[in-house]
């Protein structure tokens, strides 16, 4: 009621954990013209000059949910209140992350005493086996969310690309993490028995076939497991035998490898976000849209795949026959994200119950069961691989 004085509150983001989960959380900043159009038809929600909005990560994906709505009070010339529209504060978004675990892993990976690759980009993912909740998704190098706007040009030009989330956005050869999956497929397709031996001898394989690491050291898995059942499924997995898994993968057709790996979450964006039902009911504008984070989808071909496949049948076939034997050891042109690999192995831990990785909590679906499905493998196959 003081003439000439107005009070205008201004929201300000504070990130108390600094660098922790920086790529996932994202940050806020001034909007570009196209971004400012989001709420242009709502007098009380549209952006005012100087306001900020989500620019990356969860901040950007859930901007419609996080943003509030202004109110208004109208007085007559005598100061009597004529009408009032109460402000609506932004909603909270609860993540599945264990922030202290996330912070601890970041510190481990950045410590040269614990990680000899601390000066190089690294990534790590930790999933809750029961719910498939993402407890940690780490990407280093990191940056401070409280200063990112001032440092943006430097970060954008950094050759180590700290702004990218390596566990979600980078494709890697999955290496030996693919071997349990290849064993799962081989057993289910009847191309191998658990007690069947594929020999890994002192003699190197034929030209063009992967060589076993033990062979490079003048040893072999036949000798290593001579008195423990030979180089069967259990021992080949224990010893990570390249001979066993390259030969097993070569017994499978390329289409079988592709379709089975697709069923396990390879070759597609596996992290799916959505607005709560209560929000979309109150805001029909967003009922047909889903929030998104940048993700790579890997590669299930022997060439460049420019867009994710809608289903296994839409994946271009493997053309080069030699690809399969290298896929058996997670090499060749097979590519996956760290999250895809963790997600597939978590499905084995759950005996084939596939759950989409979850980053945003849903209080109406505590165990993440709404969209779960049973993978098309027998429980006995999962039991063998788990064992």
N, C-alpha and C positions, 0 to 999 in steps of 0.2 A: 504493500500500500504506500510505498514511498515513490513520489513522482520522479520520473527520470531514472529509476533504478530497476533493473531486471536481473533475474538470476537464471543463468542458463547452464545446467549441468552438462558435463562432457565425459563420455566414457573413455577409459584408458586401459589398455591391456598391460598386465604385468605378468611376467613369466618367471616365477620364483625358482624354477629348476634350470633356468638359463639355457644350456645346450641340450638338455635331456629331451629325447624324442623330437628334436627340432624339425626334422623333415616331415614327420607325421602330423605334428600340431599345426605347422604353418604359422603365418603371421598376418597382421592387418596392415593396410596402407591406403593412401588415397586411391579412389577408383578411377578407371578410365571411362570415357563417355559411354561405351557399350555396357560396362558393368553397372553404371548408375541407372540404367533403364529398368533394373529388376523390379523396383517398386514405384515406378514413376506415376502410376495411376492412383496411388494411395497417398492422400494428403498428409497423413500422419506417420507414414512409414518411409516415404521417399527420402533420399539422401539430401542433407543440407550441405551447404558449402563448408568444406573443411572436415567433414565426417570421413571416417575410414571404414573399410570393409575387408572381409577375408580375401587374402591374395593367394594363399597356397594351403595345401594340406586340409586338415579337418576344419580350420578356420574358414576356408573357401567352400568346402563341400557342404558344410552345415550353416552357412551364412543365413539362409532364410529362417532357420530354427533359432539361431543365436541372436538374431537382431530383434530388438523390441519394437514398440510402437509408441510414438509420442501421444501425450494427452493434451487437453486444452480446457482452460477455464475462461469464461466470458463474464465480464462485469458491466453493469451500467455506469453512467457517469458519476453516480453517487457511491460507487464501490460495492453495490449489491451484486451478489453472484446470480447470474442468469442461467448459466448452463455449465456442465462439467463433463468432460470425457476423460476417464481415468487412463493413465499410461499403462501399457503392458510391457513388463520387463521380459527380456529375452529368455528363452528356455535354456536349461542346462543340457550338456551332452556328456554322458558318462562313458569313458573308454574302459576297455578291458585291461589296459596296460597296468602292470605293477610298476609304478614309476621308480621305486627304489631298485627293483631288479633291473629295469632298463638302464638306470644310472650306473649301477654296479658293472654291468656288462660293457657299457661305453668306456668306463674307466679302465677295465681290464684290457680291452682292445687297444686303447691309446697308450698303455704302459709298455715301453720297450723291454722292461724286465720280464714281462709275462707274455708278450706277443712280439715275436721277432719281425713281424710285418706291420708294426705299429705306425710306421711312416707311410704305409700304403693304404689305399681304400679297402675296407673290410665290411662284412655284413653278417648278422646273426639273427636268428628267429627262435623264440621259445613259445611253444603252444601248450595250453592245458589239454592233456590227453582226453579227458572226459567230455569237455565242452567244445574243444577246438578254439577257445578264446586265445587271442594273441596277448600273451603276457609281456613279451618284449619283442620289438622289431628294431634292430640297431643298424645304423649305417654310419660309418666314419669315413672321412673326417666330418666333424660337426661344426656348428656355428651357434652364436648366442642369439636367441630370439629377441632379446631386449635391444640389440644393436643392429639387427639384420638390415633394416632399412638404410642405415648410414653406410653399411658395408656392402650393399647389394652389388654394386659394379665389380668390386674386387672378388666377391664370391662367385659371381656369374662367370668371370674370366679365369677362375682358378682351374688349372688342368685336372685337378683331382675331383672336380665337380661336386663340391659338398652339398649343393642344393638338391641333388638327386638322391632318392632313397634306394640304395643298392639292393636291398632285400626284395623290393617290389618292382623296381624299374629296370634292373640290369639282367640280361640273359647270360647264363654261364653253362659250360659243360658240367652236368651234374656229377661226373666222375663216379667213384665207387658207391655213392649214395644211390645210384640207379640199380645196383646189383640185387638188393632185396626185392625190388619191383620186377626185375627180369626173372628172378627165381619164382616169384608169385605167378607171373604169366606163364612161364614154362611148365610149372606143375599143373596149373589149371587147364592148359591146353593139351596135357598129356605128352609133352615132348621130353619129359625127364621124370624119373622117380626120385624120391628123396634119398634112397639108398644107392642109386646108380652112380657109378664113378666115371668121371671124365678125367683122363690121365693128364697130369702136368709133369712131364719128365725132365731130365737134365737137358735133353736135346731141344733147342729152340724150335718154335713152330715154323711152318712154311712161310716163305716170303709174302708179305702183305697182311699177315695175321698179327694181332697184338702179342707182345711178349710179356711173360710174367716177371714181376719184379724179382722174385726169388731166383729165376733163371739168370738174371743179370748179375747175381751174386754167386753164381756157380752152384746153386742149390735148386730144389724143386719141391712142389707140394706133395708129390707121390712119396718122396722120402720123409717129408715132415709128418705126414699122417699115416705112415706105413702101419703103425701098431694101433691106430685109432679109427679104423674103418675105411681108410683110404680117402681120396679126394672126392667125397660125396657132397651132397647139398650143404649139410651142416658145416663140414670142414672147409669147403670152398668159400662159404660166407665168412667163417671165422678168419680165414687166411686172405680173403679178398682176392681170390685167384682169377687173374685175367684170362687164362686159358679156358677155365670152366665156363665163365660167363660169356665170353666171346663165342665159343662153340654152341652154347645153349641158345643164345640170341639168333645165331645163324640157322638154327633148326626152325625158328618161327618165321612166318611170312611177314613181309614189311607191313602189310595192312593190319595184321593181328597186333604187331608191336604198336603201331600208331593208335589203333582204336582202343586198346587196353590202357595205354598210357594216358590217352585223352579221358577215359573213364576215371582214372586216378587223379585227374585235375591238371595234367600237362596240356600245353597248347592253348590255354584259355585264361582270361583273368579270373583268378579264384576268389579274390576278396570282393564281396558285394556289400554295398551299404544301402540303407533305406531310411526314409523318414519314419518316425513313429506314426501309427495309425491315427492316434489322437490329434497329431499335428495336421496330417493331410485331410482329415475330416473337417477341421476348422479352417483349412486353407486349401480349397479344391484346386487352386492354381498349380499346386505341387503334387497332386495326386498321381499324375502320370509321369513324373520325373523322379530320378533317383540321384542322390549325391554320389560323386565319384572321386577317386584318387587315381593319380597316374600309375598305371601298371603295365609291365611288359607281359607278353603271353607265351614267351618261349618259342620253340620251333620243333615241329614234328615232321619235317620234310628234309630232303637233302639239298634244298635250295632256300632262297629267301621267301618267307611267307609274310606278305604285307598286311594281312588283317587276320584276326582270330577266326578260327573255324566255328561255325554254328553247331556242328555235330561231327562225329567221327567220319561220316561219309563225305563231308565237304573238304576233308584234308587232302591236298594233292598227294598222290602216291609217291613212295620212295622209288626212284628210278635206278639208283646205283646199287647193285647187289651187295657190294662190299660194305655198305653202310651198316647193315644189321649187326655184324660182328663187333663193330666199334660202339654201336649203341649199347651192346651188352655190358660194356665197361664205362658207360656214360660219356663217351667221346664221339668222334665224328661230327656230324651236323646236328646232333641232339642238343637242345638248349632248354634251360628251365630257370626260373627265378628261385631264390633261396626259399621264399614262402611256398612255392609250388612243391618243392622237395619235402619240406617239413610237413606240409599238408598231406601228401601222399603217404608218408611214413606214419603219420598220426592215424590215418585210416586203417593201416595194418594193426596198430596198437589197439584199435577199437574193434578188431575182428571184422573189418569190412563195413562198418557203419560210417558212411561218408557225411561229414558236416562241413558246411562252408566255413572257412576261417572267419572269426568274428572280432571286430575291433570296437564296435559301439554296443554297449549293453542294452538289453531289452528286458525290462522288468516283468514282462508278460511271458517270457520264454527263457527261463533261467538256465536250462541245460542245452539251449540251442538245438531244440528238437523239431522246430516247425518245418524246416525244409530238409531234414536228414533223409537219407535213403540207404538201402543196403546194396553194396556193390555186387555185381554179377559174378562173384567168385564163391566157391564153396567154403563153408566154415572150416572144413578139414584142411584146405589149402592155406588159409590164414593161420591155422593152428601150427602147421609145420613151419611156416616162415617165422612166426612169432617165437617158436621154440628155438 
